[in-house]
């Protein structure tokens, strides 16, 4: 399978070596199923937690993961669990901040070993306190660092452009010489805008749009929402604009949602076309970069495990909580929290 080839290449590229470590992560479906395979192929003993969700039943995920492990001769390195208990946390050296493990709360983390570490598989500015109790980790001495997705040899965010393009093309919007309203700011918007402009699209910042911008909205082939940082309510009741107003101004408009606070019920009621079908709440992504293929996710997960390896190695050497963090930050893949975040979440 091409995915396995990508895994071998990523392990070599990031020089990932997890021999002697136990990794606690999730067993999942889709392209997320490769997490346990990556960690075990890099030498780790893996405990993978499978949980039923909208994406699949836990028992089926367990069966599929076992099949993959057998195929790549990794069965002796992967243990699939259907109950997340204190035993798993006591064994783990590296705990990934993966979906099924969240929230990583004090109730769960109280049983982890003194030298346990947590790598975030994304950048620290995306941190959500409901997913991970950073203050508790700090007080307990569990080092937490993010993964710098912007390094040139990873650059996960650059795949957001192709994701948006794929969604547009699937809805018969040609991109070339089309006009798109971009809603949001920060890295997501920059990456998407740069990609669209490379195909000679006309991109207009409409983040502060309202009902007075009728001509601007009327000219758009699609509105692309990529606000991953604020809670600004854009479409809905008591929002920047209602669905009915938007429909009246531009009845043929398509909403492409990566992230941002919009009301999908308002869109459906108003008859506005939108994609993907499931709209995520604020600060969550409706669609991830693996929509265009497995490589972005495989590379990012491998890079995140490398952050975990660096932290865990430092702790294994006997370095303190703070020195482990500072030592790991010498590698540009590791990303610290901002001063503002530390003030908010570590006090």
N, C-alpha and C positions, 0 to 999 in steps of 0.2 A: 504493500500500500504506500502511496505517496506520503501519507501522514507520518508513517514510521521513518521514512527517509528524512523528512523535515525534522523529526525529533532528534535523530542521530546528528544531523547537521547543527541543530541548535545547541545540543549538549557540547559538541566540539567547539562551536563558536563562542559560547559563554564560559567554556572551560569548567563546566559544572561537575563537581565531584562530591557526592553525598555519602561516600563509604563511611560506615561507622555511625551514621545518624539515622534516627527514626523520624519519619515525616507523617504528620496527621493531616489529612486533606479530605476532599470529598470524592466520592464515586458518582459520576453524573452521566448525562447523555449528550448527544450531539458532539461538537468538537471539544466540549469540556471533559469528555470521557478519557482524554489522553493524559490528564493530570497524573494519575497514579503510575501510568506507563513511563512518563518522563522521569518522575522521581526515582522509580525503581531501576530504570535503565541507567541512571546516573549513580547507582550503587546504594540507594537508601532502602531501609526496611520501611514499608509503607502500610499505614493503617488508613483505609479509605471508608468514609461513612456514606452510605447510600440512604436516601430519603425520598419518599414518594412526593411528587409535585405535579404541576400541570404538564411537565415535560416527560413524565414517565413514572412507572411504579418501581419502588425500591427493589423488589425481588427481581424484576426484569433487568434493572441496572446492574445488580449484583451478578446475575448470570452473564450479561454481556461483558462486564469487566473481567470476570474469570476467564471467559473465552479469549479475550485479548491477551491476558497474562499468559495463558497456555500457549497461544500462538507465538509469542515472542520469548517464551521460556523464562518467564518472570514469576511463575506461580508461587515459588518459595519465598518471594520477597513482598508479596501483596496480600494483606488480610482485609477482607471486606466485612464491615460491621453494619448491622441494622439498628443498633442502639448506641447512642453517643453517651458514654458513661465516664466516670472518673478514671477508670483503668486506662483508657486511650490517652487521656491527657497526662497521666503519670509517666507513660512510656515515651511521649513525644519530645524530641529535641527541637523540631521545627513545626510550628502550627501555622498552616496557611489560612489567610482570612477569606476562605472560600464560602460560597453561598450557603451550603447546607450546614456549615459549622457555625454560622452566625445566628444570633449575636454572640460574640466572644465576651461573655459577661463574667463578673466575679464568681458567680455560682459554678461556672465551668472552669475558669482559670485558677481557682483556689487549689485545685489538685495537681496542677502541672509542676514539673520538676524545677528546681531553682535556676537551672541553666537554660530553660526553654526560651525560644525567641519566636517572634511573629513578623514575617515579611508581608507587606501589603502588595498585592499583585496589581497595583496601580499607583499613581502619583499621590502625594500626601494632601494636595489641595482638594482631592476628591473625598477626603475623610468624612465619615458620618458617625457621629457619636453613638447612634442607635445600633451600629454594627459592632463596635469595639469600644470597650471602656479603657480609654487611653490613660486616664488618671490612675486607675487600679493597676495597670501594667507598670506605670512609672513607680508607684509605691511598692509594688511587689518585686520590682527589679527585672521585669520582662522587657528586653529591648524590642522596639518596634520601629521599622524604617519602611519608607515607600520605595517603589521601583521607578527610576527615572526613565519614563517612556520616550523622552525627547532626545536621548543620545542617538547619534547618527546611525549606529548599527542596530537600532531597535525601531525607534520612531513609529510607535503603534498608532499615534494620532493621525499620521498621514493617510492611514487606511480609511478614515472617515469620509474623505472625498469620494473614493470609489464606492463606498457604501451608499452614499446619497445618490451618486450617478446611477447605480444599479436600480435603486428604488424609482428614480425618475424614468429611466428607460422602460422599466416594467409597466409603467403607467402611461406609456406612449408620449413622453415628453423628451424631445430630442437633445436638449442641452445646448447644442450649438446655436448661437444667436437667440437663445431664450432669455427671459428675464426672471430672476429669482430674488425674492425678498428674504433676507437673512435676519433671523431674530436671535439675539444673544450677544455674547462677547467672550473674549479669552481665546484659549488655544483651540477649542473645537471650531469656533467660527473662522479663525484664521486658516486652519487646515482645509476646511470645506470650501471657503471662498477661493483660496489659491488653486485648488483642484478644478473648480468650476470655471474659473477665469482661463485656465490653461486650455480649456475647450471652447474658448471664446464666448462664454456665457456672460450676460450682464447681471452683476450682483449688486443689490442695493441694500444698505443697512436700514431696516425698518423696525429696529428694536423699540423705538419710542412711538410706533405707529398708533394712530387713533382714527376715529371716524372722519376727521377732517382730511385725511390723506387719501381721499377717494381715487384720485387719478393714479397715484402710486400703486395702490392695491389693485386697481383695475388692470394695470399693465402687467402684473405679475402672472407668470405661468404656474408658479408654486411658491408657497411660503415654507421656508426651511427653519425649523426650530432647533437651536443648538445651545440653549442656555442651561449649562450644567452647574452654574454657580449661584444664581439668585433664586428667590421664591416668587418673583414677579408674576402675577396672574395675568396672562395675555388674552385668553379667549374663554368666555363664560360670563356668568352673572357677577357683577361688581368687578369686572376685569377691564382691560384696555378696550376690548370690543366684544360684542356678543356674536354668537354664531349667525343669528338672523341678519345682523348688519353686514357681516362679512359676505354672506351668501347673496345679499341684495346688491352689494358693490361688485362682486366678481363671482357669478354663479358657477363658473368652470374651474375655479381655483382648486389646486391640490395642496393639502397640508402634508409635509414630510416632517416627521417628528423623530429627532434623535434624543433630545432632552429639553425640558422646560415645562412650566406650569400652564397646561391647557386642559380644558374639560372635554373628554371624549364624548360624553353624553350630549353635550351641547353641539358638538360637530354632527353626531348622528341625527339628532332631532332636527337640525337645520338643513340636513341633506348635503353637508360638505364632504367631499371626498378626502380621505386621509390614509396614510400608511406610516408604519405597519399597523396591523389590526389591533394589537394590544399597545395602548399608550401608557407608559410608565409614569409614576408620580414624580414630583419635583426632586431633583438631585439623583435620579436614576435614569439609566439609558433604556429606551424602548427597543433598541437593536444594537448589537455589538459588532465589532470589526470582523468577527468570524463569519459574518453574513456573506462576505466576498470570498471566503475560503479559510482553511485551517491555519495557515501560516501565522497570521497576526497573533492568534491566541496561543499557539504552541510556543512562539518566540517569547511572548510576554510571560507566560507561566514559567518557562525555563529561566528567564531573567529574574523573575520574582524568587524562584528557588535559589538562584545564585546569591541574591541578597540574604536569604535565609542561611545559606552556607557560610557566608562571610561572618554573619553575626554569631552563628552557632560555633564556628571554629574559634572565634575570639573568646567566647564563654568557656569552651572546652579547654582553652589554654590557661584559664583562670583569671582572665581579665574581668574587671568589674563591669557593672551595668553601663556606666557612663563611658568607660574606656573602650568597651566593646562597640558602642555606637560610634565613637570618634575614630576608632581603627577602621571600621567598615566604611565610613564616609570617605575614606581615601580613594575608594573605588567609585567612579562616576555613576555607576548603576544605582548606587544607594542614595536615597533622598531623605533628608531630614524634614521635620515639621517646621513651619515658619515661627518666628518669635510670637506673632499674634496667636497662632494656634496653641503654642505652649502656654501662653498666658491664659487662654480660655479653658484649655482642657487638662493642664497639669497642675493647676493651683489647688 
